[in-house]
Amino acid sequence: MREAARKAVRRSRIAVVSAVAASIAGVGAQQPPRFGERVEVARIIVDARVLDDRGNPIPGLTANDFKVSIDGKQARVETATWVGGRDTVAGGEPSRSTSSDGADTPADVGRLIVFLFQKDLEPSRIVGLMRMLLQSRHLVETLTSNDRVAILSFDSHLKIWIDFTNDRERLDRVLAHGILFERPPVVTASSTPSLIARLAPESGRRTYRIERALELIGEALEPLPGSKSLVLIGHGFGRFSRDGVTMENDYAPARRTLVASRTSVFSLDVTNADYHSLEAGLQLISEQTGGFYARTHIFPDAAMRRLAGALAGYYVLFVEMPESRKAMHDVKTELTHGKGLVLATSSISER
């Protein structure tokens, strides 16, 4: 009887040990999968032009030469690619720029330049306009066969003279006679790239405010790759009152579309004055889009040399985006070492 009881206890212990062993084996066979941590960082493109004291471009800079802050937070500059006459790349990336929709394009694509002449026959403005039309002819002579230029004007409405072209004779003819003395011809869309593919002359005839004209130009330029330049030769805009100059409601969307299309506005003031109220609009749009403002009633040659330097090339900065819930971000771009004027947008949207 006792022997039978001992055998029963022994069998129960073996069963318990076997159950525990099976349980441990089962746990080992069904271990949960291990997950690696992955952090995705948004990146944005900042186009930056760097000029020396004489207005000449400064090539040869690297990512370490730039300091970018976004919404007051330091942002890491991953690469800096020079797009211009001589390509230099920092960070080992191929010499390519990136379009506003994220598509890569070769860095040797020619420059896209839009001239917009604000026409006014008021005596303090017409002389300066005539002077800058002549200066613009000289600038066009320096462009390469890869560059493309479009010409528009604005008086009572937006007029389109030439779609993007490298035909210097046509460009010179419009600058020499058309803007002042003729009516715009019938304009047809050029082969790629084309401005009027999205900016038809009919739309221009229904555009009665220069702020709205700037918005339409930005919208038309947005699909085109790389950084674009808008040379605004005029006398200014905005509304003057006892409280100073204020921008019309059309200004904010104009700024947004120009920034989104990576278009820098270079404002050349034709007014024969050391100061006037409407210059504030020219200064503001240039500052916010990465261009510059210059008066031309004194030393117009110096203003055009500076413009030629700014158009010569630019850096495409690939920048890590700090966490932010804002739709539009404040951007500040500086050099970490050395001297130079950095022209870059002061705001950008995360896309």
C-alpha positions as CSV (number, residue, x, y, z in Angstrom):
1,M,0.0,0.0,0.0
2,R,2.8,2.4,1.0
3,E,4.8,1.3,-2.1
4,A,1.9,2.1,-4.3
5,A,1.5,5.6,-2.8
6,R,5.2,6.3,-3.3
7,K,4.9,5.3,-7.0
8,A,1.9,7.6,-7.4
9,V,3.7,10.6,-5.9
10,R,6.8,9.9,-8.1
11,R,4.6,9.8,-11.3
12,S,2.9,13.1,-10.3
13,R,6.3,14.9,-9.8
14,I,7.5,13.7,-13.3
15,A,4.2,15.0,-14.8
16,V,4.7,18.4,-13.1
17,V,8.4,18.7,-14.3
18,S,7.4,17.7,-17.8
19,A,4.6,20.3,-17.9
20,V,6.9,23.0,-16.7
21,A,9.5,22.1,-19.3
22,A,6.9,22.1,-22.0
23,S,5.7,25.5,-20.8
24,I,9.2,26.9,-20.9
25,A,9.8,25.5,-24.4
26,G,6.6,27.0,-25.6
27,V,7.5,30.4,-24.3
28,G,10.9,30.2,-26.0
29,A,9.3,29.2,-29.2
30,Q,6.7,32.0,-29.1
31,Q,8.9,35.0,-28.2
32,P,7.4,38.3,-29.5
33,P,9.2,39.9,-32.5
34,R,11.7,42.6,-31.9
35,F,11.0,46.0,-33.5
36,G,13.8,48.5,-34.6
37,E,13.2,52.1,-33.9
38,R,12.9,54.3,-37.1
39,V,12.8,58.1,-37.0
40,E,11.9,60.0,-40.2
41,V,13.0,63.6,-40.5
42,A,11.4,66.0,-42.9
43,R,13.6,68.0,-45.1
44,I,13.2,71.2,-47.0
45,I,15.0,73.1,-49.8
46,V,16.4,76.6,-49.2
47,D,17.9,78.4,-52.2
48,A,20.6,80.8,-51.2
49,R,22.6,83.3,-53.2
50,V,25.8,84.6,-51.7
51,L,27.5,87.8,-52.9
52,D,30.7,89.6,-51.9
53,D,31.0,93.4,-51.3
54,R,31.2,94.1,-55.0
55,G,28.1,92.0,-55.9
56,N,30.0,89.1,-57.3
57,P,28.8,85.5,-56.5
58,I,30.9,83.4,-54.0
59,P,31.1,79.8,-55.2
60,G,33.0,77.0,-53.5
61,L,31.1,77.0,-50.2
62,T,30.1,73.8,-48.4
63,A,27.3,72.8,-46.1
64,N,29.5,73.7,-43.1
65,D,29.6,77.3,-44.3
66,F,25.8,77.8,-43.9
67,K,23.8,78.2,-40.7
68,V,20.0,77.9,-41.1
69,S,17.4,78.4,-38.4
70,I,13.7,77.6,-38.8
71,D,11.2,79.2,-36.5
72,G,14.1,80.1,-34.2
73,K,15.5,76.6,-34.0
74,Q,18.8,75.5,-35.4
75,A,18.5,73.2,-38.4
76,R,21.2,71.0,-39.8
77,V,22.3,71.7,-43.4
78,E,22.9,68.3,-44.9
79,T,24.3,69.4,-48.3
80,A,25.0,72.6,-50.2
81,T,25.0,72.3,-54.0
82,W,26.2,75.2,-56.2
83,V,24.1,75.6,-59.3
84,G,25.7,77.9,-61.8
85,G,28.7,78.4,-64.0
86,R,30.9,76.0,-61.9
87,D,29.4,73.1,-59.9
88,T,30.7,72.3,-56.4
89,V,29.0,69.8,-54.2
90,A,29.3,69.3,-50.4
91,G,28.4,66.0,-48.8
92,G,29.2,63.7,-51.7
93,E,25.8,64.1,-53.5
94,P,25.7,64.4,-57.3
95,S,25.6,67.8,-58.8
96,R,21.8,68.1,-59.1
97,S,19.1,70.5,-57.9
98,T,15.6,69.5,-56.9
99,S,12.4,71.0,-58.3
100,S,9.6,72.4,-56.2
101,D,7.7,69.2,-56.6
102,G,10.6,67.1,-55.4
103,A,11.9,65.9,-58.8
104,D,15.6,66.0,-59.4
105,T,16.9,68.0,-62.4
106,P,20.4,68.3,-63.8
107,A,22.3,71.3,-62.4
108,D,23.3,72.5,-65.9
109,V,19.8,73.5,-66.8
110,G,19.8,77.1,-67.9
111,R,18.5,80.0,-65.9
112,L,14.8,81.0,-66.0
113,I,14.4,84.8,-65.8
114,V,11.2,86.8,-66.0
115,F,11.4,90.6,-66.6
116,L,8.3,92.4,-65.3
117,F,8.3,96.2,-66.2
118,Q,5.9,98.4,-64.2
119,K,5.1,101.1,-66.8
120,D,4.1,104.6,-65.8
121,L,4.5,107.8,-67.8
122,E,4.7,110.0,-64.7
123,P,7.9,112.2,-65.2
124,S,9.6,111.0,-62.0
125,R,9.3,107.4,-63.3
126,I,9.5,107.3,-67.1
127,V,13.1,108.5,-67.3
128,G,14.2,105.8,-64.9
129,L,12.2,103.2,-66.8
130,M,13.9,104.1,-70.1
131,R,17.3,103.9,-68.4
132,M,16.6,100.4,-67.0
133,L,15.2,99.2,-70.3
134,L,18.6,100.0,-71.8
135,Q,20.4,98.3,-68.9
136,S,18.3,95.2,-69.4
137,R,19.3,95.0,-73.0
138,H,23.0,94.9,-71.9
139,L,22.2,92.2,-69.4
140,V,20.4,90.0,-72.0
141,E,23.5,90.2,-74.1
142,T,25.5,88.4,-71.4
143,L,23.1,85.4,-71.1
144,T,24.0,81.9,-72.4
145,S,22.2,79.9,-75.0
146,N,20.8,77.6,-72.2
147,D,19.1,80.6,-70.4
148,R,15.5,81.4,-71.1
149,V,13.9,84.9,-70.6
150,A,10.3,85.9,-70.6
151,I,9.1,89.6,-70.7
152,L,5.9,91.0,-69.2
153,S,4.8,94.5,-68.4
154,F,2.1,96.0,-66.1
155,D,0.3,99.4,-66.4
156,S,-3.5,99.2,-66.3
157,H,-3.3,95.4,-66.5
158,L,-0.7,92.6,-67.1
159,K,0.7,92.3,-70.6
160,I,2.7,89.3,-71.9
161,W,5.3,90.1,-74.6
162,I,7.4,87.0,-74.9
163,D,7.3,83.5,-73.4
164,F,10.5,81.9,-72.3
165,T,13.1,82.1,-75.1
166,N,16.8,82.4,-75.8
167,D,16.2,84.5,-79.0
168,R,18.3,87.6,-78.1
169,E,17.1,89.5,-81.2
170,R,13.4,89.1,-80.2
171,L,14.2,90.1,-76.6
172,D,16.2,93.1,-77.7
173,R,13.4,94.3,-80.0
174,V,10.9,94.2,-77.2
175,L,13.2,96.0,-74.8
176,A,14.2,98.6,-77.3
177,H,10.8,99.5,-78.7
178,G,7.9,97.3,-77.6
179,I,7.5,98.1,-74.0
180,L,7.3,101.9,-74.6
181,F,5.9,102.3,-78.1
182,E,4.0,99.2,-79.2
183,R,1.2,96.9,-78.2
184,P,2.0,93.3,-77.3
185,P,1.9,90.9,-80.2
186,V,-0.1,87.6,-80.3
187,V,1.9,85.4,-78.0
188,T,2.1,81.6,-78.4
189,A,3.5,79.1,-75.9
190,S,7.1,78.2,-76.5
191,S,8.4,74.7,-76.2
192,T,9.3,73.5,-72.6
193,P,9.7,75.5,-70.4
194,S,6.7,77.7,-71.0
195,L,5.4,80.5,-68.8
196,I,2.1,81.2,-70.6
197,A,1.2,77.5,-70.6
198,R,-0.3,78.4,-67.2
199,L,-0.6,82.2,-67.7
200,A,-2.7,83.0,-70.7
201,P,-2.8,86.5,-72.2
202,E,-6.5,86.5,-71.5
203,S,-5.8,86.2,-67.8
204,G,-3.4,89.1,-68.0
205,R,-6.0,91.3,-69.5
206,R,-8.3,90.7,-66.5
207,T,-5.5,91.4,-64.0
208,Y,-5.7,95.0,-62.7
209,R,-3.5,94.9,-59.7
210,I,0.2,94.2,-59.7
211,E,-0.1,92.1,-56.6
212,R,-2.5,89.8,-58.4
213,A,-0.1,89.8,-61.4
214,L,2.7,88.6,-59.1
215,E,0.5,85.8,-57.8
216,L,-0.3,84.6,-61.3
217,I,3.4,84.6,-62.3
218,G,4.2,82.6,-59.2
219,E,1.5,80.1,-60.0
220,A,2.8,79.8,-63.6
221,L,6.4,79.2,-62.5
222,E,5.7,76.7,-59.8
223,P,5.7,73.5,-61.9
224,L,9.0,74.5,-63.5
225,P,12.1,72.9,-62.0
226,G,14.8,74.7,-59.9
227,S,15.1,78.3,-58.7
228,K,13.6,81.1,-60.8
229,S,14.3,84.8,-60.9
230,L,11.8,87.6,-61.3
231,V,13.3,91.0,-62.2
232,L,10.7,93.6,-61.2
233,I,11.6,97.0,-62.7
234,G,9.2,99.5,-61.5
235,H,8.1,102.2,-59.0
236,G,6.4,100.1,-56.2
237,F,3.1,99.2,-54.8
238,G,1.0,99.2,-51.7
239,R,-1.5,101.7,-50.3
240,F,-0.2,104.9,-48.8
241,S,-2.1,106.5,-45.8
242,R,-1.4,108.6,-42.7
243,D,-0.2,105.4,-41.0
244,G,2.3,104.6,-43.8
245,V,2.3,102.0,-46.5
246,T,0.1,98.9,-46.1
247,M,-0.1,95.9,-48.4
248,E,-3.4,95.1,-50.1
249,N,-5.1,91.8,-49.5
250,D,-3.7,90.4,-52.8
251,Y,-0.1,90.7,-51.4
252,A,-0.2,87.6,-49.0
253,P,-1.2,85.1,-51.7
254,A,1.3,86.6,-54.1
255,R,4.1,86.1,-51.6
256,R,3.0,82.5,-50.9
257,T,3.0,81.5,-54.5
258,L,6.3,83.1,-55.2
259,V,7.9,81.3,-52.3
260,A,6.3,78.0,-53.2
261,S,7.6,78.3,-56.8
262,R,11.1,79.1,-55.5
263,T,11.1,82.4,-57.3
264,S,13.3,85.2,-56.0
265,V,12.2,88.8,-56.8
266,F,14.9,91.4,-57.6
267,S,13.3,94.9,-57.4
268,L,15.0,97.7,-59.3
269,D,13.3,101.0,-58.4
270,V,13.1,103.5,-61.3
271,T,11.7,106.4,-59.3
272,N,13.9,109.5,-59.4
273,A,14.0,110.0,-55.6
274,D,16.1,109.1,-52.6
275,Y,13.0,107.8,-50.9
276,H,9.3,107.4,-51.6
277,S,6.5,105.6,-49.9
278,L,5.7,102.9,-52.4
279,E,9.2,101.5,-52.4
280,A,8.1,99.6,-49.2
281,G,6.3,97.1,-51.4
282,L,9.4,96.4,-53.6
283,Q,11.6,96.0,-50.5
284,L,9.2,93.7,-48.8
285,I,8.6,91.3,-51.7
286,S,12.4,91.1,-52.4
287,E,13.2,90.4,-48.7
288,Q,10.6,87.7,-48.3
289,T,11.5,85.8,-51.5
290,G,15.3,85.9,-51.3
291,G,16.0,88.7,-53.7
292,F,17.2,92.3,-53.2
293,Y,16.0,95.9,-53.6
294,A,18.0,98.6,-55.3
295,R,17.4,102.2,-56.3
296,T,18.6,103.0,-59.8
297,H,18.4,106.8,-60.1
298,I,22.0,106.9,-59.0
299,F,24.6,104.4,-60.2
300,P,22.3,102.2,-62.2
301,D,25.3,100.2,-63.5
302,A,26.1,99.1,-60.0
303,A,22.6,97.8,-59.5
304,M,22.8,95.8,-62.7
305,R,26.2,94.4,-61.8
306,R,24.8,93.2,-58.5
307,L,21.8,91.7,-60.3
308,A,24.1,89.9,-62.7
309,G,26.1,88.5,-59.8
310,A,22.9,87.3,-58.1
311,L,21.7,85.6,-61.3
312,A,25.0,83.9,-61.9
313,G,24.3,81.0,-59.5
314,Y,22.8,79.9,-56.2
315,Y,23.2,77.2,-53.6
316,V,20.6,74.5,-53.1
317,L,20.6,73.8,-49.3
318,F,19.1,70.5,-48.2
319,V,18.0,71.2,-44.6
320,E,16.5,69.0,-41.9
321,M,13.2,70.4,-40.7
322,P,12.7,70.7,-36.9
323,E,9.3,69.5,-35.6
324,S,6.7,72.2,-36.0
325,R,2.9,72.4,-36.6
326,K,3.1,75.6,-38.5
327,A,2.1,75.7,-42.2
328,M,4.5,78.6,-43.0
329,H,7.9,78.7,-41.3
330,D,10.2,81.6,-40.6
331,V,13.7,81.0,-42.1
332,K,17.0,82.7,-41.4
333,T,20.1,81.8,-43.5
334,E,23.6,83.0,-42.6
335,L,27.2,82.2,-43.2
336,T,29.1,80.5,-40.3
337,H,32.5,81.9,-41.4
338,G,33.7,84.7,-43.6
339,K,31.9,87.6,-45.1
340,G,29.2,87.7,-47.7
341,L,25.6,88.8,-48.2
342,V,23.2,85.8,-48.2
343,L,20.0,86.2,-50.2
344,A,17.4,83.6,-49.2
345,T,13.7,83.5,-48.5
346,S,12.6,84.5,-45.0
347,S,9.7,82.1,-45.0
348,I,8.9,78.7,-46.5
349,S,6.2,76.1,-46.4
350,E,6.9,72.5,-45.6
351,R,6.1,70.4,-48.7
